[in-house]
């Protein structure tokens, strides 16, 4: 009986199959499922339409180009006249800053005093630097900055000072470019004694280039090389003879070294070191002098002939 009922139900489903399929399609048409995809809705693009004022429209610019050019020229000329000649933009304040205290600040201000009331934009930096250097030859570099509306800032850098000296009974510091700075002796510097010019140099020496910078630099080189290679001995005194272009170095042991500033300094130092290491130890052996001026040769005077050697030096160099 159960079996018969199952067969009847199956036959009924087969019989109504077409009808059910038809109903299913009809429901799909009526009821659409809510599915949103990226392509379902697209944001509408909006066009931005910018309208320029008639004055700046291309058609009007082309039509009135010559007027625009005239107005531009007028504006530029007016701006330049305003900046150059209006009193508000003229130099009123001058500030001078120095990196080292050997430059005379009062002389520096005096040398640029005539630039006051000059329009800031007309300031010639090279001209100002030349003025400052003409008054004080020790000045190496000048930097200028305009600070609107009315200030000029000047920064000064000097050449390095390298030696103390006395000439005509006045104390000076010598810079590396050979300029004499009136000043008390610096404890950081070695004194260089000047030979053969005492009383021969007259006039005002302050802030003037008295010696050639090339020779001063060679003296510095000799000093450094001796200190580096004969550090156990050391330098007692330095004598500079500008006329002869020579430097005499007194070592602390008492030996005098004679160098030619016109010759090769490195070659002369090399000869001295070979003499010291291979022949005579300068720490133990004392000479009246060792002459290094002649190329490929060394002349020296022993202590046994000290009196004659000293007399000879006095006759030549007025020691």
GISULJO-V997791 format. One record per residue. RES is the residue in one letter. PHI is phi in whole degrees, 0 to 359 (999 if undefined). OMEGA is omega in whole degrees, -180 to 180 (none if undefined). NEAR is the number of other ideal C-beta (glycine too) atoms within 10 Angstrom. Layout:
# GISULJO-V997791
RES_PHI_OMEGA_NEAR, RES_PHI_OMEGA_NEAR
This chain:
# GISULJO-V997791
X_999_178_4, X_297_-180_6, X_296_-179_7, X_296_-180_7, X_295_179_9, X_297_180_9, X_294_179_10, X_297_-178_9, X_294_179_9, X_296_179_10, X_294_180_10, X_295_179_10, X_294_180_9, X_294_-178_9, X_295_-177_9, X_265_-175_11, X_297_-179_10, X_298_-179_9, X_294_-180_9, X_292_177_10, X_296_179_10, X_297_-180_9, X_293_-179_10, X_294_178_9, X_296_180_9, X_296_179_10, X_295_180_8, X_296_180_9, X_290_-177_7, X_281_-176_6, X_254_179_7, X_266_-180_7, X_293_-177_5, X_273_179_4, X_237_-178_6, X_254_179_7, X_243_180_6, X_296_-177_6, X_270_-177_6, X_295_-178_7, X_233_177_8, X_243_-179_7, X_288_-178_5, X_286_178_5, X_285_180_5, X_252_179_6, X_269_179_4, X_267_-177_4, X_250_-179_5, X_265_178_4, X_249_178_6, X_280_174_10, X_300_-177_7, X_307_-178_8, X_297_-175_9, X_253_177_8, X_285_-173_12, X_305_-178_8, X_299_-179_8, X_289_179_14, X_297_179_13, X_297_-177_9, X_291_-175_10, X_245_-175_13, X_303_-177_10, X_297_177_8, X_290_178_10, X_297_-180_13, X_296_179_10, X_298_178_11, X_295_179_11, X_295_179_10, X_297_179_10, X_300_-179_10, X_296_-180_10, X_295_-180_10, X_297_179_10, X_298_-179_10, X_296_180_10, X_295_178_11, X_299_180_10, X_297_-176_11, X_286_-175_16, X_278_-169_13, X_247_177_11, X_287_-175_11, X_302_-176_10, X_296_-177_11, X_251_176_18, X_259_-177_18, X_291_176_18, X_247_-178_14, X_251_175_10, X_237_178_16, X_249_180_12, X_247_179_18, X_242_179_12, X_243_179_16, X_284_-180_12, X_239_-175_15, X_270_-180_9, X_277_177_21, X_282_-179_21, X_282_-174_18, X_290_180_12, X_292_177_8, X_294_180_13, X_298_178_21, X_295_-179_14, X_296_-176_12, X_290_-179_20, X_243_-177_21, X_298_-175_9, X_285_180_9, X_270_177_18, X_297_-178_13, X_69_173_10, X_274_177_13, X_305_-177_14, X_304_-177_19, X_285_178_12, X_263_-179_13, X_292_178_14, X_261_-177_12, X_299_-179_14, X_296_179_9, X_295_179_11, X_295_179_18, X_300_179_18, X_296_178_13, X_301_-178_18, X_297_-178_21, X_288_178_16, X_292_179_11, X_280_-179_16, X_223_-173_20, X_290_179_20, X_283_-178_27, X_287_-177_24, X_264_-174_17, X_218_179_12, X_231_176_20, X_244_-176_12, X_236_178_16, X_225_177_11, X_271_177_15, X_240_-177_11, X_289_16_10, X_263_-167_13, X_213_-174_16, X_238_175_14, X_241_-180_22, X_253_-178_14, X_240_178_21, X_245_-175_14, X_243_174_22, X_237_-177_16, X_259_169_22, X_295_-180_22, X_291_175_13, X_267_-168_20, X_233_-178_20, X_217_166_24, X_267_174_20, X_200_175_21, X_232_175_14, X_217_-176_18, X_53_177_13, X_62_179_6, X_233_-178_11, X_276_179_16, X_221_165_23, X_249_180_20, X_260_177_26, X_274_-176_26, X_293_175_18, X_259_172_20, X_82_-178_21, X_265_179_26, X_266_177_24, X_251_178_24, X_295_-176_14, X_193_172_14, X_291_-177_9, X_302_173_14, X_269_-179_16, X_291_-179_6, X_274_-173_7, X_247_175_14, X_275_176_17, X_279_174_14, X_248_-177_20, X_268_-175_18, X_265_-178_19, X_248_172_17, X_82_-179_15, X_237_-180_15, X_300_-179_13, X_87_-180_7, X_270_-179_10, X_261_-179_13, X_237_-180_7, X_88_-179_7, X_276_-179_8, X_262_-173_17, X_301_175_16, X_62_177_20, X_250_179_14, X_277_-175_16, X_268_-179_18, X_246_178_21, X_288_-178_14, X_297_-180_14, X_297_-179_10, X_287_177_17, X_297_179_24, X_295_177_16, X_291_177_19, X_296_177_23, X_299_180_15, X_298_178_14, X_300_-180_21, X_300_-178_18, X_295_-177_11, X_291_177_17, X_293_179_21, X_297_-179_13, X_283_-174_9, X_257_178_15, X_237_-174_21, X_298_-179_8, X_286_180_9, X_258_177_17, X_87_-177_11, X_257_177_16, X_266_-177_14, X_215_177_14, X_233_178_19, X_242_180_18, X_242_179_23, X_246_-176_19, X_299_-178_18, X_293_180_10, X_280_-176_17, X_57_180_15, X_229_174_21, X_231_177_23, X_248_-179_21, X_247_174_22, X_266_175_16, X_283_-178_20, X_293_177_13, X_282_-179_16, X_112_178_12, X_284_178_22, X_257_178_23, X_249_-178_23, X_245_-178_21, X_243_176_24, X_258_-178_18, X_287_177_22, X_276_-178_12, X_266_180_16, X_280_-177_11, X_296_-179_19, X_299_180_10, X_294_180_12, X_292_177_23, X_295_179_21, X_299_178_14, X_300_-180_18, X_298_-178_22, X_292_176_14, X_296_177_11, X_301_-178_17, X_290_-174_17, X_274_-172_11, X_254_-177_8, X_238_-177_11, X_228_177_16, X_283_-175_11, X_291_176_21, X_284_-177_14, X_259_-175_7, X_256_-179_14, X_247_178_15, X_240_175_22, X_295_172_20, X_199_172_20, X_235_-176_22, X_263_-176_19, X_252_-171_24, X_285_-175_16, X_276_-178_12, X_297_177_11, X_65_179_6, X_221_175_9, X_228_175_15, X_249_180_11, X_218_-180_20, X_238_-176_19, X_282_180_13, X_292_179_13, X_298_-179_9, X_252_-173_13, X_304_-176_15, X_299_180_10, X_294_-179_11, X_295_-179_18, X_295_179_15, X_297_179_11, X_297_179_14, X_295_-180_17, X_295_-180_10, X_293_-177_9, X_273_-170_11, X_249_179_16, X_58_177_10, X_295_none_13
